[in-house]
Amino acid sequence: MLHVSRLKAEAAALYESLLLMRAFAEQQQEQIRDYSENLEKYIKEEETETIITGLENKDEIVELPVRHIAGAFEHDLDLRATFTVVMPIYQNQAMLITLWSKFESGTCLVARSLGAKKKKKLRRKESGVSTVAHYLNEIDRLGFKHRDQRTYRADYEFLSSIVGRVRNAWVHDGGRCKNKSVSEIVRKDSEVIKINNNFLFRVIESMRSISEEIYLLSGR
């Protein structure tokens, strides 16, 4: 029976989880597109009692048709804008937070396994450094030499300098930008960071590229 080292197994799990998350994100975009194109079939119409002022200024209770999606009513909201523009923003930020969590936990396991293999303890995380950046730094310190240093550093800087701060803005500040380094992602007509599809898939590709590199190096 072929023996796979713990390090190789953790690296493989990280890489495979990123491939699966990419598939999830692609399917989510397909579902959002289909939902937007067929929004009318999700709108329900029902009769509801409403008080109106009738003749001689007397209030009357009448039944009028109202349209809604899961209790969000058309007379209160623009249903198309709410469910085809606003809702995808929250779906993308949820996907981003999930991606970050997966990548952080995966790099943590790889770093610990590599430390155990080298018989070296991981250093404590420095203040101001993201957990993801810390574990990637430790993986480098413990001996991983990347085949394409330029590509790796570009992905590393994007994740640590931009993506981590976008993630933190959504987790801690309701999506509001409080850092100049992420201001390019914020539209001028918006108070919150709107994570578009291109940004989300760039995040996925950077994580996938790094995790693939870690997997390939783990076998050496």
N, C-alpha and C positions, 0 to 999 in steps of 0.2 A: 504494500500500500504506500502510495506516494505521500511523504511527509511535507506539509506546508508549514513554514515557520509562523509564529504568532505575528511577527512584523509583516510578513507577506500577506497573511490573512486579513489583518487590519487595513492594510493599504488597498487590498482588493475590495474590501467592503466599502471603503470610502469612495473609490472610483465607481463601483457599481451603484452606490446610492445616488451619485451625481447623475449618472446616466438615467436612472429611474426618475429623478426629480426633473430632468430635462423633458422626459416623456410626459410627465404630469403637467408641466407648464405648457407644452405644445397642445395637449388635449384640452387644457383649461381655455386656451385661446380659441380653439375650435368651438368649444361650448359657448363661450361669450359671443362669438361671431354668429352662431346659429340662433342664440337667444335674442340678440339684437335684431336680426333679420325677421324673426317671427314673434316679436314682442306681443302683438295683438292677441295671440292665442293664450297668453298668460294673464291677460287682463280679464278680471271677472266683473260681471255686472249684476247688481241686485237692487231690490227696492228697500228704501230706508225712510223712516218717518222723519219729516222735517216741519218745523214750525214756520209758517209764512203769515204775513199780514194781509188779510183779505179786505172785504168791503167793510166800510165804517170803522176802519182801523182795528178790526178784531183779529186776534191771532187764530189761525187754523192749523190743524195738524193734517198734513197731506203726505202721501207716499210718492217719492221721486226716485228715478233710477240713478244710481251712482256707480262709477267704475273705480276699481282698485286692484292692486297687486298685493296680496297677503296683508291687507289692512292698511296699506299706504294708498290714500285716496287721491283721485285726480283733481278734486277741488282744492286740495292742499299742496300738491306737488305736480311738477311736470314729470309724468311717469317715464317718458322716453329718456329725458335727460338724466333722471335719477338712476334708472336701472341700466342704461347703456353707456353712460359717461362716468357717473360717480361710483357706481358699484364696482366696475372693473378696477378703479384706483385702489379700492380696499382689497380686492382679490389679489392684485399684484403685490401690494405691500405685505399681505399675509404670506404669499409665496416667497417673498424676499426674506421675511423673518424665519420661515421654515428652512429655507436654503442655508441661511447663516447658521442656524442651530445645528443642522446636519453637518455642515462643513467644520464648524468649531469642534463638535464632539468627535468627528472622525480624525481631524488632525491631532486632537488631544490623545486619542488612543494610539495613533501612529508614533507620536513623540514619546509616549511612555514606553511603548514596545521597543523603540529604537534605543531609548535610554537603558532599558533592562538588558538589551543585547550588548550594548557597549559597557555595561556596568557603571553607568554614570547617572547621577541624579539630575533632574531638570532644575534649571534655575527658577527663581521666583520671578513672576511677571513684574516688569517695571511700571511705574505709574505713567499713565498717559498712553500706554501701548495696548492695543486691542488684544483680546485673548487669542483670536485667530493669528494675528501677526506674531504674538509671543510663541505660539506652538510652531509656526513656520520657521521662525528664527531658531528655535531649539533644534528642529529637524536639520536645518542647515549646519548649525554648530556641531551637531553630533556626526557630521560626516557626509551628508548627501551633497554631491557636486552635480549641479544641473547641466544638462547637455546644451541647452540654449539659454544662457544666462540673461540675455537681453529680453527675450520673451517672458521668461519667468519673472524678472524684476518688474516688467510692465504690468503683468497680472497682479503681482504682489502689491505694487503701489496703488493700483486701482482699487483693490479690495480693502487695503488698510487705510488709505487716505480718503476714499470717496464712499464706498459701499458701507463700511462700518459706521460711518457718521450718518448716512441715510437711514440705516437700520435703527440706530440709536434715536434718531429724530422721531421715527414712528413709534418706537417702544416707549420712549420717555416723554416726548413732547407733542404727541398727537399728530405727528407728521410735519410740524412747523420747523422751518430751517433756522438754526441759530449759529450756523457756521459758514463762513465765506467760501470754504472749499467745496461746498455742495450747492452754492447759489446758482450754478449753471443749470441745475436740474429743475429749479423752481420757475414756473411761468410767472410773468409779471402780473397776470390777472388772478393769481392764486396765492393764498396764504400757506398752503401746504405743498409738500413735495409730491408731485404727480409722477409716479413710477410708470413710465411707458414701456411698451413691449420691447423696444430695442434695448433699453437699459437693462431690463430684466434678463434678456437672453445674453447680453454681454456679461452680466454677472455669472450666469450659468456656465458660459463658455470659459471664463477665467478660472472658475472653480474646477471645472472638468479638466482643463489643461493642466493645472497644478496637481490635481489628484492622479491624473494619468502619469505624470512625471514621477510622482512619489511611488506609484505602483511599479513602474519600470525600474526605478533605482532600488527598490526594496529587495529585489532578487539578486543584487550584486554582492 
